[in-house]
Amino acid sequence: MKKLTGYALLIIVLSSILAFDGCKRGDDDPFFSIRSRKARVTGDWTFEAFESIINKHFSSTGYDATVDFKLTGNNISIKVDSIHTTHDTTKTTNGIVKEATYRFDKNSKMEYRFDYELTWINGNGVGVTDENTNITTLIKIVTNVRIRAYGTWNFISNVEKNGVHKYKNKERLSLIFETFNENTQVVSTTEVTDEEGTQISFDYTATSESYEHKYANGENAQIWVLQELRNNKIVMNRDIDYLEVSNTDSIGTSYQQKGNETATLKPTK
């Protein structure tokens, strides 16, 4: 009886280890977790970090640009490296994050909220002064972006290539957007002052644009690979490879995006 009890206990322990090990999907997943993968995803999450590096190409103009969109905590920056036939330019705009969250509920409903403000000032933040007249021109552009999106989320099953598991079961997360609404407000001011700092002129312009998109089920989907899935942390990444080709009056044009994105999420307090 003692031997049987010992064997039974050993089988239970081994079974438990195998079951826990089976929870590991991403490269940095915990070795085991008592919570299911769905339970670990379900909840409210805030972006701790995000980076999107995308190369954009327009064949009609020969224009190439690499856009590096980076979020770290409450700070955000967008760096655009433009490549032209005559000259190259780099422009960086910095700002603050007001809200950046995902909500994944237990019924597979998803909500995405992203609010941020960008500020750009010419002359590396101090304006530009004419050496001949000592007149300074300060241009300030403040952009506020508000995004609200809703849809569903779910895991994707395993994928095999040549008999080898390319992706494990539930290693990838599918985010399907059904609505995507964006509002952008831009305020631009131009102040001109003389060498004593006296204002000569001041111009102010403000614009606002709103977009509302609705999609059929699966029309707008993002597939993320879960590199790390824990109770208090999600790290996921995805590749971007988009090509659009058009032909007008026998003239073909194309627009291409290629790059990758990585997001790190933490539980919303």
Secondary structure, DSSP 8 states (H G I E B T S, - for coil): -HHHHHHHHHHHHHHHHHHHHTT--STT--S--SS-HHHHH-EEEEEEEEEEEEEEEETTTTEEEEEEEEEETTEEEEEEEEE-SS-EEEEEEEEEEEEEEEEE-TTSEEEEEEEEEEEEETTTTT-EE-TTT--EEEEEEEEEEEEEEEEEEEEE--EEETTEEEE-TT-EEEEEEEEEEEEEEEEEEEEEE-TT--EEEEEEEEEEEEEEEE--TTTEEEEEEEEEEETTEEEEEEEEEEEEEEEETTEEEEEEEEEEEEEEEEE--
